[in-house]
Amino acid sequence: MWNGTSVPAAATSFSLGLEDDAHGRSGSTPDDVGSLVRPYDRKSDDLADPEVATDLTKTMLATVRFPLGCFTRAPGSFDVHHVRALLIRTRPDDRPIAFDQLQIVTP
């Protein structure tokens, strides 16, 4: 997410985990389903325009859809029918992220 000073050179992301009633866990990242939208750095264009004269760079919110298969690939201790917790962690750093919808979809 853009923090108001400059668009970071490196992308940020997050990991999404699901936990079931028996504390079994399974996880995925947006890399498995696409990627997060990067902000467009328009600062130099905005500042050069005397009618704008301010930085209007912004982060675009995006819907990230995770097919249920992202969490059921590895057979084992995770039961997708008894999810009790959603676990979200930013990576590879602690920059904030934003999305307007997060969906776990079934076929």
N, C-alpha and C positions, 0 to 999 in steps of 0.2 A: 504494500500500500504506500502511496506517495505521502510523505510527511510534511510537505510544504516548503522544503528547501531545495531538493533536487531528486530526480528519479534515480534510485540506486542502480548501480551497474549490474549487480547480481540479482537474479530472480529470487523471490521468496516463495514459500509453499507451506503446506501443512500436511499432517497425517491425520487420517480419520480412523478411529478404532471403534469397534463395537464390543461390548462385554455382555455375556449371557448370565443367567441366574447362578450358574456354577462357577463363575469367575473365569470362564474360558474367553479368550480374546482373539479377534481377527482384525486386520487393518489393511488400509489402502491409502493411496495418495492421488492427487490430481494427475500425476504423471501416468497413472494407469488408465485414465479416461480423457486425457487431453492436457490442458494446463490452465493456470490462472491468467487472466487478462492483465497485461502490463500497461501502466499508464503511458500516455503519449506526452513526451516533453515538448510543450509548446511555449515555454517561457521566453525564448529569444524572439519568437514571432509576436507574442503579446506585448512585450516591453517595447518593441520597435514601432508598434502601432500607437500613435498619439491619442487615438480615441479610446484605446483599451488601457494602455500604460500600467497594467498589472498582470501578474502571473495567474493564468487561468488553468494551469495544469491540474488534472484531476484523475482520480482512479475510477475506472468504470467497474461498476458492480456486475457480477456475472452469476449465472446459475451453474452450479456444478452438480452433475448427475452421476451417481455411482450405481451401476447395475449390481443387483444382489450378488451376482457371481464374483464380484471383487472380494467378497467376504466368505465365500464358500469354496474357493479354489482348493485349499488344502484340507483334506479330510482330517477329522480329529476331534478335539475337545470343544470346539465352538458350535453352539446350537443357535442358528439364525432365527428360529421360531420363539426363542425366549430371551430376546435382547432386553437388558435392563439399564444399560448406560451407553452414552455416546461420548467418545473420548477424542478431543481435538487438541493438537499440539502444533505450534508453528515450527518450521524448519527451513533452512539450516540455521536461522538466527531467530531473534525474538521480535522482529518487526511486526507490527500489526497487519492483519489481513482483513478483507471485507468481501462479502458476497451477499447477494440479495436472497438467494435460495440455496439450500443444500438438500438434495433429494437422494434417497436410496430407492431405486425403482426395481420392480419385478417385471419380467417379460410378460 
